[in-house]
């Protein structure tokens, strides 16, 4: 795995994790009963993006270590993937 492949893998995992974590424990303005004029009632009351970013970074780093370890150890190779995905 090259450095650029590792960066792309980490970025992909980070954003995938972000979109999984983002809606968890989110309280909307409508649920809080305090809708700011000009916003939707489904907008988050307090997004806490720094806390979310820390959580996402921890989980994405863990997933990256596991997946990169599998790739670098050779447990799963491109030949194995091609044999499964090759048509007919």
C-alpha positions in Angstrom: 0.0 0.0 0.0 1.4 3.4 -1.0 1.2 6.5 1.1 -1.4 8.0 -1.2 -3.5 4.8 -1.0 -3.3 5.0 2.8 -4.4 8.6 2.8 -7.3 7.9 0.5 -8.4 4.8 2.5 -8.3 6.9 5.8 -10.2 9.8 4.2 -12.8 7.4 2.9 -13.2 5.7 6.2 -13.3 9.0 8.1 -16.2 10.4 6.0 -18.0 7.1 6.0 -17.8 7.1 9.8 -18.8 10.7 9.9 -22.1 10.0 8.0 -22.8 7.1 10.3 -22.1 9.0 13.6 -23.6 12.4 12.6 -27.3 11.6 13.2 -26.7 9.7 16.5 -27.8 11.5 19.6 -28.9 14.5 17.7 -31.7 16.6 19.3 -33.5 18.8 16.8 -34.8 22.3 17.4 -38.3 20.9 17.0 -37.8 18.4 19.8 -36.3 21.1 22.0 -39.3 23.4 21.3 -37.1 26.3 20.4 -37.0 26.8 16.7 -34.8 29.7 15.5 -36.6 31.8 13.0 -35.5 31.1 9.5 -34.4 27.5 10.2 -36.2 24.2 9.8 -37.4 22.5 12.9 -35.3 19.4 12.0 -32.1 21.5 12.3 -29.9 20.3 15.2 -30.3 22.2 18.5 -26.6 21.9 19.4 -24.5 20.1 16.8 -21.3 19.7 18.9 -19.2 19.2 15.8 -15.8 19.1 17.7 -17.0 16.3 19.9 -18.4 14.5 16.9 -15.1 15.0 15.0 -13.2 13.5 17.9 -15.5 10.4 18.0 -15.3 10.0 14.3 -11.5 10.2 14.3 -11.1 7.6 17.0 -13.4 5.1 15.2 -12.0 5.8 11.8 -8.4 5.3 13.0 -9.4 2.0 14.6 -11.0 0.9 11.4 -8.0 2.1 9.4 -5.6 0.1 11.5 -7.6 -3.1 11.1 -8.2 -2.7 7.4 -4.6 -1.6 6.6 -3.3 -4.5 8.7 -5.4 -6.9 6.6 -4.2 -5.4 3.4 -0.5 -5.3 4.4 -0.5 -8.8 5.9 -1.7 -10.3 2.7 -4.7 -12.1 4.3 -6.8 -10.7 1.5 -5.1 -10.1 -1.8 -6.3 -8.5 -5.1 -6.2 -11.9 -6.7 -8.8 -13.1 -4.1 -11.0 -10.1 -4.7 -10.8 -10.5 -8.5 -11.7 -14.3 -8.3 -14.9 -13.4 -6.4 -15.9 -10.3 -8.5 -14.8 -11.6 -12.0 -17.9 -12.2 -14.2 -18.6 -15.7 -15.3 
